[in-house]
């Protein structure tokens, strides 16, 4: 399975450090998770929603990540979430799901719906999972947002 992420050049490592420091929709501060998206366009949208347009860095890199198909991946269903799961950035239910998934260590990946486009998916990766070494970066390239988006 190919997934994508956008990162600044100094932060390309798939170690979950950024999410560990800041927390996110699906993890608490202190819990390392690598956020990826099913498409590069979704990764771009997810990045852009978290930053002021005038603060978009000039050193963004699009990173193609290959997760082996046989890798165990769990999936969060929208129907099992509270109706406001995508309206509150750090919804306690979402954070608990991600934190519990990391703590359990059952799988390398957790498919979660995008709060921006619920029909599309983000894949969380557990950098501490035994299968994490099977993840491969298969390509990188500079990424620049079209000025019309900014």
C-alpha positions as CSV (number, residue, x, y, z in Angstrom):
1,X,0.0,0.0,0.0
2,X,1.4,3.4,-1.0
3,X,0.7,6.3,1.3
4,X,1.9,9.9,1.4
5,X,3.0,12.6,3.8
6,X,4.3,16.1,3.5
7,X,7.1,17.1,5.8
8,X,9.8,19.8,6.0
9,X,13.2,18.5,4.9
10,X,14.7,18.3,8.4
11,X,11.7,16.2,9.6
12,X,11.5,13.4,7.1
13,X,12.2,10.5,9.5
14,X,9.2,8.2,10.0
15,X,9.6,8.3,13.8
16,X,6.4,10.1,14.8
17,X,8.3,12.7,16.7
18,X,6.2,15.7,15.5
19,X,3.0,14.0,16.6
20,X,4.6,13.0,19.9
21,X,5.5,16.6,20.6
22,X,2.2,18.2,19.5
23,X,-0.4,15.5,19.7
24,X,-3.1,15.2,17.1
25,X,-6.6,14.2,16.4
26,X,-5.7,10.5,17.0
27,X,-3.0,10.8,19.6
28,X,-2.1,12.5,22.8
29,X,1.1,14.5,23.3
30,X,3.8,12.1,24.3
31,X,2.5,9.3,21.9
32,X,4.6,8.9,18.8
33,X,2.5,8.3,15.6
34,X,3.3,8.8,11.9
35,X,0.4,10.4,10.1
36,X,0.1,9.5,6.4
37,X,-2.6,9.9,3.8
38,X,-4.0,7.7,1.1
39,X,-3.2,10.3,-1.6
40,X,-0.8,13.1,-2.0
41,X,-3.7,15.5,-2.5
42,X,-5.2,14.5,0.8
43,X,-1.8,14.9,2.5
44,X,-1.6,18.4,1.1
45,X,-5.1,19.3,2.3
46,X,-4.3,17.8,5.8
47,X,-1.1,19.9,5.9
48,X,-2.7,23.1,4.7
49,X,-5.5,23.0,7.2
50,X,-3.0,23.0,10.1
51,X,-1.0,26.1,9.1
52,X,-1.6,29.7,8.2
53,X,-1.2,30.2,4.5
54,X,1.5,32.9,5.0
55,X,3.5,30.4,7.1
56,X,3.7,27.6,4.6
57,X,7.4,26.6,4.6
58,X,9.4,26.6,1.4
59,X,11.2,23.3,2.1
60,X,8.3,20.9,2.0
61,X,8.9,17.4,0.7
62,X,6.3,15.0,-0.7
63,X,7.2,11.5,0.7
64,X,5.9,8.3,-0.9
65,X,5.8,5.6,1.7
66,X,5.3,1.9,0.9
67,X,3.7,-0.3,3.6
68,X,3.8,-4.0,2.7
69,X,0.4,-5.4,1.8
70,X,0.6,-8.2,4.3
71,X,1.1,-5.8,7.1
72,X,-1.7,-6.0,9.7
73,X,-3.8,-2.8,9.6
74,X,-6.9,-2.0,11.7
75,X,-9.7,0.3,10.6
76,X,-11.8,2.9,12.5
77,X,-15.3,3.1,11.2
78,X,-17.1,6.5,11.1
79,X,-20.4,4.8,12.2
80,X,-18.7,3.9,15.5
81,X,-17.7,7.5,16.2
82,X,-19.7,10.3,18.0
83,X,-21.5,12.6,15.6
84,X,-19.0,15.4,16.3
85,X,-15.8,13.4,16.0
86,X,-14.6,15.5,13.1
87,X,-15.7,18.9,14.5
88,X,-13.4,18.9,17.6
89,X,-9.7,18.8,16.8
90,X,-8.7,16.8,19.8
91,X,-11.9,14.9,20.4
92,X,-11.4,12.7,23.4
93,X,-12.9,9.6,21.7
94,X,-10.5,9.9,18.7
95,X,-7.5,10.5,20.9
96,X,-8.4,7.5,23.1
97,X,-8.8,5.3,20.0
98,X,-5.3,6.2,18.8
99,X,-3.6,6.1,22.2
100,X,-5.2,2.7,22.9
101,X,-4.2,1.4,19.5
102,X,-0.6,2.4,20.1
103,X,-0.5,1.0,23.6
104,X,-1.9,-2.4,22.4
105,X,0.7,-2.8,19.7
106,X,-1.5,-5.2,17.7
107,X,-0.8,-3.7,14.3
108,X,1.5,-1.4,12.4
109,X,-1.3,0.6,10.9
110,X,-4.6,2.2,11.8
111,X,-6.8,3.5,9.0
112,X,-8.8,6.5,10.1
113,X,-11.3,8.6,8.2
114,X,-10.1,12.1,7.3
115,X,-11.9,14.8,9.3
116,X,-11.7,17.0,6.2
117,X,-13.0,14.4,3.6
118,X,-14.6,11.6,5.6
119,X,-14.8,9.4,2.5
120,X,-11.0,9.4,2.3
121,X,-8.5,7.8,4.7
122,X,-5.4,8.6,6.6
123,X,-3.1,5.8,7.7
124,X,-1.5,6.1,11.1
125,X,1.7,4.2,11.5
126,X,3.1,3.0,14.8
127,X,6.9,3.6,14.7
128,X,7.5,1.4,17.7
129,X,5.7,-1.7,16.2
130,X,7.9,-4.7,15.3
131,X,7.0,-4.4,11.6
132,X,8.0,-0.7,11.4
133,X,11.3,-1.6,9.8
134,X,9.3,-3.0,6.8
135,X,8.1,0.5,5.9
136,X,10.0,2.0,3.0
137,X,10.3,5.5,1.6
138,X,10.0,4.9,-2.2
139,X,10.3,8.5,-3.4
140,X,10.6,12.1,-2.4
141,X,10.3,15.4,-4.2
142,X,10.0,19.0,-3.4
143,X,6.4,20.1,-2.9
144,X,5.1,23.6,-3.4
145,X,1.5,24.6,-2.9
146,X,-0.1,26.4,-5.9
147,X,-0.3,30.1,-5.0
148,X,-4.1,30.1,-5.6
149,X,-4.5,27.9,-2.6
150,X,-2.6,30.4,-0.4
